[in-house]
Each structure stands twice: as C-alpha cells, then as structure tokens.
Amino acid sequence: MIIKTIGFGATKNTGNYNNLKVYFEAELESDEYIDTYMDALRALVAEELDLGDEFSTVRTQIRNKKLELANLVAAIDVAKIQLEDFTNKWHNLLEYFGASHPDIGTLLTGVLIVKPINFDEIDDGYDEEVDAFSDIPCSENLSNWRKI
C-alpha cells in the first residue's frame, strides 16, 4: 500500500465550552519519510495549540537537539573568526606603535589581550563527514504541506 497523504490534528479546550481544532496534512512523494513527516506534523500541531512537547517523539527531540548543536557550532565558528580578526588588529596596532612611537610600542608589546589559541586543536565535536540532518526532508518537500 502506498500512502500519498498523511495528517495529524488535535483539539484543545479553550474554556467556556469552546474548543480549538487544528489539523495539518502533508502530501508524500514516497513512503520513505512517513515517520519524519508525522513528527513534523505533530510538532506543528503542538506549536499551533501551544502544547509544548506533548506530541513530541524521541526522534523529534533528537533532531531538535542536532539543530541546536549545529547552531551552537556555527556561533562558535563565528566567534573564532572574530577572535582571529581582533587578534590580527591587535598585532597590527602593536606594529604601528612599535614603528611610529617606540616608547609606547615598548609598553604595549608585553600586553596580551588573549592567550594565543590554535584553532586546529579545538575539538568542537562536529564531524563534517557525518550528515546530522539526513533524516530531515528537504525544503522543496515542505511546499507540499498545507494548513487546513
């Protein structure tokens, strides 16, 4: 059996005998990503109804943590580049004062802003050869999602 469309919905009691129903549906191109799409649909419904992780599965939580880790690794990479840039600017400043104002240059030469860091020795735990997001459907498939 080939599944073409899946959906997930929930009803939330808003009080005063009122309910709020939310249902999301996704059209599938193949049976490969049913679990991934269901997790995404559950997350969308939970987010829309403000239910937190009520429908979350372990797989969804792992994927969210992988995304969070990737964002942290990216932030570390940006900080490394900024630190290297500031270190270069500091060394340029030292060279300038050393050449144009020897008395000030001598005072500043012994002042280190930061301990020299070899960025190649830092293990950020990220392995570029491992595709941490292989189970996430590509963005072109997200266009098949519709809110009902």
N, C-alpha and C positions, 0 to 999 in steps of 0.2 A: 504494500500500500504506500503510495506516495502522498505525503502531506504537503499541501500547497499553501495553506493559511493556518496560522495559529493565533490565539488571542488569550488575553487574561484581563480580568476585571474584578472589581471589588466594590462593596457598598459600605459607606461609613455613616453611622448615625450622627447627625449634627445636632440632635436635641429637638425638643418641641415637636415630636413625631415627624421630623424631617430627615431625609436621607440624601446622601450624595453618591451617585453611581459613576464610576469611571471604568472605561473599557478601552484597551488598546489592542490592535491587531497588526500582524506582520505577514506579508506575503513572502514565501520562501522560494528560493531558486532551486534548492536541493534539500535533502533530508540531513545533510551534514551538520548544520548548526542549530538544530532544534533546541538543544539544551541552552546554548548561548542566547538565542533569541528569547526563549522563555525567561531566562534570568533577567535579560534586559527589559522585557515587558513587565515582570514583577517589580523591578526597580522603578520603572516609570509610574506604575500604578501607586506604589508606596510613596513616591515623591509627590505625586499629584494630590494624594489624600493626606499627606503629611503624617505618614505612619512610621517613618524611620526605617529600620531594617526588619520589619515584621515579616516580609515575604522573601527576605534575602536568603540565599543558599551559601554554603561554604565556598562554592566555586565563584560566586559573585563577590564575596568578601575577599577572596584571594586576588581576583582580577583588580578590585579596587585598591588593594594594598600594592600590587605591582605598578599600577598607575601612579600612586602616591610616591613609591620608591623612584620611579622614573623622573617625576617632577623634582624630587629632592636631589637626585644625581645631576639633573640639568642645572639646578640652582648652585650646586657645588662647583660645577664646571664654570659657570658664570663668575662665581666668586674667585676661582683660581685665576681666571683671565684678568679680572680686576686687580687682584693682588699682584700679579706679574706686571701689569701696567703701572701700578703705583710704585712698585719696586724699581722699575726702569726709570720712572720720573724722578725718584729719589736719587738714583745713581747719576742721572743727568744733572740734577741740581748740585750734587757734590762735585762733579767735574767742572761745572760752571764756576762755582765759588772757589774751587781749588786753583783754577786758571786765572780768574779775574780778581779775586780777593784772597790771596794766600793766607792771610791771618784768620779770616772767617772759615775758609776751607779747611784749615788745620783743626779748628774747633769742631767742625761738623763731621770730619772724617771718621772719628771714633764712635759716632752715634748711629746705632742701627734701629731702624723702625721696627723691623720684624726679624726673627731668626730666619736665615736663608732656608728655603724649602725646595726640595727636589720633588717636583710634582709626579715624576715617574714612580717614586717609591710609595706614593699614597695609594692604598687599596680602597677604592670606593665600593667594592662589592659588585660592580656592574660588569657583566661579561657581554661584550658586543656580539659575540658569536651566538649567544643564546637569544632566541626571539621570544621575549617575555610576553608578547601580545599576539601570538599565533592563533589563539582561540577567540580573538575578538573579530567580529565580522568587519569587513572593510567598509569605509564610509559610503561607497556607492550603493551598498545594500540598504543603508539606512533610509534612502529615499523611498524605499518600498513600504515604510512604516506610515501608518495613518492613525489619526486620533478620531475616535468615534464618540 
